[in-house]
Amino acid sequence: MNVAAEPALKRGVTGPGYFALAFGTIVGSAWMVLMGEWVAPAGPGGAVLAFLGMTLLMVPVAAAYAELVARVPRAGAEFVFVEKAFGPWPGFVTGWYLTLYFVGIAAFEGLALSWFLENLAPSLSGQAPLYTLLGRPITAMDLIVGLAGAVVMTILNASGATIAVGFQKIVTFAFLTASAVLVLLGFAQGDTGNWHPLFESAQDRSFAGGMFVMLGVAGMWLSGFQTAASAVEERAPGTSFHTVARAMMAAVAVAALFYSLIILASASLAPWRDLTSGALPVAAAFDHALAGGLATKGIILVAMASLLKTWNAMHLSATRVILAQARAGFLPASLAHIDARTGAPRRAALLVGLWTCLGVLAGRGAIGPIISMGTMCTTAIAAVAMLALMRLRSRDKGATPPAFVLAGGSPLLVAISSGAAVVASAAIATPFGVSDGMPVEIWLMLGWLALGGGMVMAQRLLMGAPTVQPA
């Protein structure tokens, strides 16, 4: 099957838009729920050291992605990078799992949004379940909120990158403003004496062991900047690859700073060991500063807004990866269609919306497997992307260098590739350490791969063997 000449995506994303996509994906709503898990291994000081220290790895990784973007400036991120470096089928496997990651996290956001809403208005909780799946009940509230959110995100992304990224910028910079207010309030009303002991594990482990755990956690929660690479084909005229690179690197650094400040601000308001219990430890800490539950409601609203920006970025990125796979002949060519009026891949956006709705229907019992699969996918794909950059550099040696190149030469690239491989290995090994037998996440990922391979094979049988477009 020969894919027709590609229509053009509408160009209009500038530097602030790329920053909003990258930062908006890195910082979602996990900080509100997982604060206890961040401070418990090595204390608030250890958590801050882990996040700031991990920037030494993640900022160069972001710069390496910027070089990949400059070498292969096409929608689809890691799919097109790996396809260019290693060929169509490695590219497809990468892109298919990348699709799973984006769509899975989008569904997670829909499920989390319902949970936050119930915490904001407790009267909405306690509904009779409609059905039970994966051991958890699914209520009408879960479905109404999750499905309505999926529809809104689909409409945003079907309207084009200008509107979707415009929404992303508004929510991202509003979130940063609200976060600055929270941090100032925490330091103004808190007591740094609550930080002590600053470097100590609250778990049955040594401080060194806790720091090792936190470095892995920090690496996971500083990833996500890659979504900016998905929109590279939609750069506004005059927006350079250096601008895209600075946006992604700045997003990692600002995210690490945000995490560090919100940890210290929360630990100022209450003894930090109190943060290791409770469902919403940050809100509980800020209740010491504002009486009457105002802090809880305000922080939940901030977290919900943060969740929306992550959801939007995931939907946009999933749409571009599906577009790229359709262009390459792996998915139906109709999914490569670009709407003439909006300059958006509307059919791909609709498909992402449909898949997100299916994820929402699985209910909150799917949250654990979604997070685990997402972690495995994103860390493994980042490691593969570093190998792709090595391959492209070797193959293009002597050619004109791209518009942006990671500084530091081969030694730095080897170092960050090794770091990415270690993080990926830890993420993949983790489910086996907590599961009896084969983890359910592995079965689901194998099933996803079988589904993708079956779709491609069926397309070849029905349409004739496709001629995969070269990258």
GILIN-V216202 format. One record per backbone hydrogen bond with DSSP energy under -1.0 kcal/mol. NH is the residue of the N-H (numbers start at 1). CO is the residue of the C=O. Records with the same first field share a line. If there is no record, write none. Layout:
NH: CO  CO
This chain:
10: 343
12: 234
13: 234
18: 14
19: 15
20: 16
21: 17
22: 18
23: 19
24: 20
26: 22
27: 23
32: 29
34: 30
38: 34
39: 35
40: 36
43: 39
45: 198
46: 42
47: 43
48: 44
49: 45
50: 46
51: 47
52: 48
53: 49
54: 50
56: 53
57: 54
58: 54
59: 55
61: 57
62: 58
63: 59
64: 60
65: 61
66: 62
67: 63
68: 64
69: 65
70: 66
71: 67
72: 68
74: 72
79: 76
81: 77
82: 78
83: 79
84: 80
85: 81
86: 82
87: 83
91: 87
92: 88
93: 89
94: 90
95: 91
96: 92
97: 93
98: 94
99: 95
100: 96
101: 97
102: 98
103: 99
104: 100
105: 101
106: 102
107: 103
108: 104
109: 105
110: 106
111: 107
112: 108
113: 109
114: 110
115: 111
116: 112
117: 113
118: 114
119: 115
120: 116
121: 117
124: 121
125: 122
130: 138
131: 138
133: 136
136: 133
138: 131
143: 139
144: 140
145: 141
146: 142
147: 143
148: 144
149: 145
150: 146
151: 147
152: 148
153: 149
154: 150
155: 151
156: 152
157: 153
158: 154
164: 160
165: 161
166: 162
167: 163
168: 164
169: 165
170: 166
171: 167
172: 168
173: 169
174: 170
175: 171
176: 172
177: 173
178: 174
179: 175
180: 176
181: 177
182: 178
183: 179
184: 180
185: 181
186: 182
187: 183
188: 184
189: 185
190: 186
191: 268
194: 191
195: 192
196: 193
202: 40
205: 203
210: 206
211: 207
212: 208
213: 209
214: 210
215: 211
216: 212
217: 213
218: 214
219: 215
220: 216
221: 217
223: 220
227: 224
228: 225
229: 226
232: 229
234: 231
235: 232
236: 13
239: 236
244: 240
245: 241
246: 242
247: 243
248: 244
249: 245
250: 246
251: 247
252: 248
253: 249
254: 250
255: 251
256: 252
257: 253
258: 254
259: 255
260: 256
261: 257
262: 258
263: 259
264: 260
265: 261
266: 262
267: 263
268: 264
272: 194
274: 271
275: 272
276: 273
277: 274
284: 280
285: 281
286: 282
287: 283
288: 285
289: 286
290: 286
297: 293
298: 294
299: 295
300: 296
301: 297
302: 298
303: 299
304: 300
305: 301
306: 302
307: 303
308: 304
309: 305
310: 306
311: 307
312: 308
313: 309
314: 310
315: 311
316: 312
317: 313
318: 314
319: 315
320: 316
321: 317
322: 318
323: 319
324: 320
325: 321
326: 322
327: 323
328: 324
329: 326
330: 325
331: 325
335: 332
336: 333
337: 334
339: 344
343: 339
346: 344
349: 345
350: 346
351: 347
352: 348
353: 349
354: 350
355: 351
356: 352
357: 353
358: 354
359: 355
360: 356
361: 357
363: 360
366: 363
367: 364
370: 366
371: 367
372: 368
373: 369
374: 370
375: 371
376: 372
377: 373
378: 374
379: 375
380: 376
381: 377
382: 378
383: 379
384: 380
385: 381
386: 382
387: 383
388: 384
389: 385
390: 386
391: 387
392: 388
393: 389
394: 390
395: 391
396: 392
399: 396
412: 408
413: 409
414: 410
415: 411
416: 412
417: 413
418: 414
419: 415
420: 416
421: 417
422: 418
423: 419
424: 420
425: 421
426: 422
427: 423
428: 424
429: 425
430: 426
433: 429
443: 439
444: 440
445: 441
446: 442
447: 443
448: 444
449: 445
450: 446
451: 447
452: 448
453: 449
454: 450
455: 451
456: 452
457: 453
458: 454
459: 455
460: 456
461: 457
462: 458
463: 459
464: 460
467: 1
